[in-house]
Amino acid sequence: MDWNRILTALDACPIVPVLSIPEAEHAEPLARALADGGITVSEITLRTPAGLGAIGTFKKACPDMVVGAGTILSAADLDTAVEAGAEFIVSPGFDSALLERLAACTVPVLPGVATAGEAMAARAAGIMRVKLFPASLAGGAPMIKALGAPIQDMGFMPTGGVTLDNLADYLSLPNVYAVGGTWIAKPEHLVAGDWAGIAERASQALAAAKAIRP
């Protein structure tokens, strides 16, 4: 798996919007609004019928943005997302069958973990970057800090309960390479056509991240 492209994008902006897109028509203006705000990586979830097609729309509208697929629950989801052009894969968790497929995937994968045991299982499969999910319920920043002592070579992307207010708690940790969150572009923002607001929230998040990580 080649991480170079995604890591370069995360160096520019360690904020990954987690996007649930209600309608296909929202995808293009959403991509442009996020790019206008400085976002370089986005995760489009497969929680809605519009999600899969939005991957290609994002790539066409903003070719420089790294676009991944989230809410991968099965091997079939993984295959469909990769075929649709997803450049990385995110799952909320895993079972043994999905973990095996994630480890063999041709694009970078970020399986969700919530315990030390799950982090160790991912590591044993050769996966060294994971998502802590749901971060706020799984122990938040103190949990990630604690996991960093025994599992020193693993990187975490906390997702779930991350906001602009607690961004510094996470990005100040050396074993956090990025954060994921829904606050920048919620479904209601898309339905309302609040593209300017999305761009502004993205810009605020990027400015906050750069203040933490100059």
C-alpha positions in Angstrom: 0.0 0.0 0.0 1.4 3.4 -1.0 0.8 6.0 1.7 2.9 8.8 0.1 0.0 10.6 -1.5 -2.3 10.6 1.5 0.5 11.5 4.0 1.6 14.4 1.9 -2.0 15.6 1.8 -2.3 15.1 5.6 0.9 17.1 6.2 -0.9 20.0 4.4 -4.1 19.5 6.4 -4.5 16.9 9.1 -8.2 17.3 9.1 -10.4 14.7 7.4 -14.0 15.6 7.0 -16.3 12.6 7.3 -19.0 13.1 4.8 -22.5 11.7 4.6 -24.0 13.0 1.3 -27.8 13.0 1.1 -28.1 13.6 -2.7 -25.8 13.2 -5.7 -26.2 16.8 -6.6 -24.5 17.9 -3.4 -21.2 16.2 -4.2 -19.6 18.7 -6.6 -20.3 21.9 -4.7 -19.3 20.2 -1.5 -16.0 19.2 -3.0 -15.3 22.7 -4.2 -16.3 24.2 -0.8 -13.9 21.9 1.1 -11.1 22.6 -1.3 -11.7 26.3 -1.0 -11.3 25.9 2.7 -7.9 24.1 2.3 -9.1 20.5 2.8 -6.8 18.1 1.0 -8.3 14.7 2.2 -11.9 13.7 2.5 -13.7 10.5 3.6 -17.0 9.9 1.9 -19.1 7.4 3.8 -21.3 4.8 2.2 -24.1 5.6 4.6 -26.3 7.0 1.8 -27.0 5.8 -1.8 -25.2 8.9 -3.1 -21.9 8.1 -1.4 -20.4 5.7 -3.9 -20.9 7.9 -6.9 -19.7 11.0 -5.0 -16.2 9.5 -4.9 -15.8 10.0 -8.7 -17.5 13.4 -8.6 -15.1 14.6 -6.0 -12.1 13.4 -8.0 -13.4 15.1 -11.1 -14.2 18.4 -9.3 -11.0 18.5 -7.3 -8.3 16.2 -8.8 -5.7 17.1 -6.2 -7.9 16.0 -3.2 -7.3 12.6 -1.8 -10.7 10.9 -1.6 -11.5 7.8 0.5 -14.5 5.7 1.3 -15.8 5.2 4.8 -18.3 2.9 6.6 -16.8 -0.2 5.0 -18.5 -3.0 6.7 -17.7 -6.0 4.5 -15.4 -7.3 1.8 -18.1 -6.5 -0.7 -18.1 -2.9 0.4 -14.3 -2.7 0.2 -14.3 -4.1 -3.4 -17.1 -1.8 -4.5 -15.3 1.3 -3.0 -12.0 0.5 -4.6 -13.7 0.0 -8.0 -15.3 3.4 -7.6 -11.9 5.0 -7.2 -11.5 5.3 -3.5 -7.9 6.1 -2.6 -8.1 4.9 0.9 -10.5 2.8 2.9 -12.0 3.4 6.4 -14.0 1.0 8.5 -15.7 1.6 11.9 -14.3 -1.8 13.1 -13.5 -5.2 11.8 -14.1 -8.9 12.1 -11.4 -11.5 11.2 -12.6 -11.9 7.6 -12.7 -8.1 7.0 -9.3 -7.6 8.7 -7.7 -10.2 6.3 -9.1 -8.4 3.3 -8.0 -5.0 4.6 -4.5 -6.2 5.1 -4.4 -7.4 1.5 -6.0 -4.2 0.1 -4.2 -2.4 -2.7 -5.0 1.1 -1.3 -4.2 2.4 2.3 -6.7 1.2 4.9 -7.7 2.7 8.3 -9.6 0.1 10.3 -11.5 1.4 13.3 -10.3 0.2 16.8 -11.6 1.0 20.2 -9.4 -1.2 22.4 -5.8 -2.2 22.9 -6.6 -5.7 21.7 -8.1 -4.4 18.5 -5.1 -2.2 17.9 -2.8 -5.2 18.5 -4.8 -7.3 16.0 -4.5 -4.6 13.3 -0.8 -4.3 14.0 -0.3 -8.1 13.8 -2.0 -7.9 10.3 0.6 -5.3 9.3 -1.7 -2.3 9.6 0.2 0.5 11.4 -2.3 3.3 11.0 -5.8 3.0 12.4 -8.9 5.0 13.4 -9.9 5.3 17.0 -13.7 5.1 16.9 -15.8 6.3 18.5 -13.0 8.4 19.9 -15.0 10.3 22.6 -16.6 7.1 23.9 -13.4 5.0 23.6 -11.4 7.3 25.9 -10.5 10.2 23.7 -7.0 11.8 23.8 -6.1 10.1 27.1 -6.8 6.7 25.5 -4.6 7.4 22.5 -1.8 8.7 24.8 -2.0 5.6 26.9 -1.9 3.3 23.9 1.2 5.1 22.7 3.2 3.7 25.6 3.0 0.0 24.8 2.2 0.3 21.0 4.8 3.0 20.1 4.8 2.4 16.3 1.1 2.8 15.6 -0.6 6.0 14.4 -4.2 7.0 15.2 -6.9 9.1 13.6 -9.5 9.8 16.2 -13.0 10.1 14.8 -16.3 10.5 16.6 -16.8 13.4 18.9 -13.9 15.4 17.5 -14.7 19.2 17.2 -12.9 22.4 16.7 -12.9 22.9 20.5 -11.0 19.7 21.3 -8.8 19.6 18.2 -5.7 20.6 20.2 -6.2 17.7 22.6 -5.7 15.3 19.8 -3.3 17.0 17.3 -0.9 17.7 20.2 -0.3 14.0 20.5 2.7 12.6 18.5 0.9 9.3 17.7 -2.1 11.2 16.1 -1.5 11.8 12.4 -4.9 13.3 11.6 -8.4 13.7 13.0 -11.7 12.9 11.4 -15.0 14.7 12.0 -18.4 15.6 10.8 -18.6 19.1 12.1 -17.3 20.9 9.0 -20.0 19.5 6.6 -23.0 17.9 8.2 -25.9 16.6 6.1 -28.1 19.5 7.1 -25.4 21.9 5.8 -25.5 20.2 2.4 -29.3 20.2 2.3 -29.3 23.9 3.0 -26.6 24.6 0.4 -24.4 26.2 3.0 -21.3 26.0 0.8 -19.8 29.2 2.1 -20.3 28.1 5.7 -18.6 24.8 4.9 -15.6 26.5 3.3 -15.4 28.8 6.4 -15.5 25.9 8.9 -12.8 24.1 6.8 -10.6 27.2 6.8 -11.1 27.6 10.6 -10.1 24.0 11.2 -7.0 24.3 9.0 -5.9 27.4 10.8 -6.4 25.8 14.2 -4.4 22.7 13.0 -1.6 24.9 11.8 -1.5 26.7 15.1 -1.0 23.4 16.8 1.4 21.9 14.2 3.2 24.9 12.6 
